[in-house]
Amino acid sequence: MAAPSMKERQACWGARDEYWKCLDENTEDASRCKKLRSSFESSCPQQWIIDQLRWFYLNIRLQRAEY
């Protein structure tokens, strides 16, 4: 598989940022972000999705541990 072009990477990062923003705003109900997750998943390579979600949820756990 070829590496994503700059345009594809930017689309992926934009979709990721919108999805993460939605998750941050809807911490109690992630189901409100289903459309944005679908956009994120369709815009990014599968391995990127796995890595980015792993990082996102690890970051949340670390933030909660600080309190």
C-alpha positions as CSV (number, residue, x, y, z in Angstrom):
1,M,0.0,0.0,0.0
2,A,1.4,3.4,-1.0
3,A,1.7,6.1,1.6
4,P,-1.1,8.6,1.7
5,S,-0.6,11.9,-0.2
6,M,-0.5,15.2,1.6
7,K,-4.1,15.9,0.7
8,E,-5.2,12.5,2.0
9,R,-3.2,13.0,5.3
10,Q,-4.8,16.4,5.8
11,A,-8.3,14.9,5.2
12,C,-7.5,12.2,7.7
13,W,-6.2,14.6,10.3
14,G,-9.2,16.9,9.8
15,A,-11.7,14.1,10.3
16,R,-9.7,12.9,13.3
17,D,-9.8,16.3,14.9
18,E,-13.5,16.7,14.4
19,Y,-14.2,13.3,15.8
20,W,-12.0,13.9,18.9
21,K,-13.6,17.3,19.4
22,C,-17.0,15.6,19.4
23,L,-15.8,13.0,21.9
24,D,-14.4,15.7,24.2
25,E,-17.8,17.6,24.1
26,N,-19.9,14.4,24.5
27,T,-17.9,12.5,27.2
28,E,-21.1,10.8,28.5
29,D,-22.6,9.8,25.2
30,A,-20.1,8.9,22.4
31,S,-22.9,7.6,20.3
32,R,-23.5,11.3,19.3
33,C,-20.3,11.1,17.3
34,K,-21.1,8.1,15.1
35,K,-21.2,10.0,11.8
36,L,-17.9,11.7,12.6
37,R,-16.3,8.3,13.5
38,S,-17.5,7.0,10.2
39,S,-15.9,9.9,8.4
40,F,-12.7,9.4,10.4
41,E,-12.6,5.7,9.5
42,S,-13.2,6.3,5.8
43,S,-10.6,9.1,5.6
44,C,-7.7,7.3,7.3
45,P,-5.7,4.1,6.7
46,Q,-6.7,1.4,9.1
47,Q,-3.5,1.3,11.0
48,W,-3.6,5.0,11.6
49,I,-7.1,4.7,13.0
50,I,-6.0,2.0,15.5
51,D,-2.9,3.9,16.6
52,Q,-4.8,7.2,16.9
53,L,-7.7,5.8,18.9
54,R,-5.2,4.0,21.2
55,W,-3.4,7.3,21.8
56,F,-6.7,9.1,22.4
57,Y,-8.0,6.7,25.0
58,L,-4.6,6.4,26.7
59,N,-4.5,10.2,26.9
60,I,-8.0,10.2,28.5
61,R,-6.9,7.6,31.1
62,L,-3.8,9.6,32.0
63,Q,-5.8,12.8,32.4
64,R,-8.3,11.1,34.7
65,A,-5.4,9.6,36.8
66,E,-4.1,13.2,37.4
67,Y,-7.3,14.1,39.3
